[in-house]
Amino acid sequence: MTLRDVKTGQTVTVEKLLGEGAVKRRIMDMGITKGTEIYVRKVAPLGDPVEVTVRGYELSIRKADAELIQLK
């Protein structure tokens, strides 16, 4: 399951980041690393972007990036 599949109101834990290079580094720079808990606050009507809470701050993530975040 990836972050794109999660419904509003759920809390999930990151298992693995699937991207490589600059994309993976950008996701990690946002504070999303293995073992991090993510609360899904809102999903836009067309599914892009996804608004989440990570490490106490709010973040919007594109669908393409959300597909690279694998969850437990």
N, C-alpha and C positions, 0 to 999 in steps of 0.2 A: 504494500500500500504506500502511496506517496501523499505528500501534503495536498496535492490537487484533489484527492479523493475524499478528504475530511470534510465533514459537515460543520456548520456554524454551531458554536457552543462546546465543541469537543476539545479536550486537552490531550496532546499526543507527545511522544518522546522520539527524538531523532535517533535512528539506528545507523544511517550511513548517508554520505553525500555522493551522488553518482556522477557529477560533472567532473571536468578536468580543466587544468590550467587556470586561466583568468576567471572563468565562470565560477569554478569551485572556490577560488580565493575570494571573490566578491561575496559569495554566500557566507563564507566563514567570517569575513570582515563585518557582516551584519550581526554576528553573534550566534549564528546557527551552526553548532558543532555537534558531534556525536554525544548523546546523552542529554542534550538540552530539551527542556519542556517547551512546547509551543501551544498556546491557546488560540483557537481560531475565532476571532471576533465577528467577522463579517465576510461574505463573499458577494462580489458585485453581481448584478443581474445576469450578465453574460459570462460570469466566471472569471473575469480578469479585471482587476487584481484581487488577491486574497488579502484581507487585513488580519494580522495576527499580533499577539503580544508575546514577545521574547525577552527574557531577562529583565522584565519590568518596563519595557518600552514598546510602543506601537510601531508596527512596520507593515508596509504594503509590498507584496511580492507578486510578480508576474506569473501567469500560468506556466510558462516555459521554465521558469526557475523553480516553481513549486513541484514540478514533475521530477526534478533532480534530487529532491529531499525524500529519502526512503525512511519509513517510520516502523516502529515496533508494533 
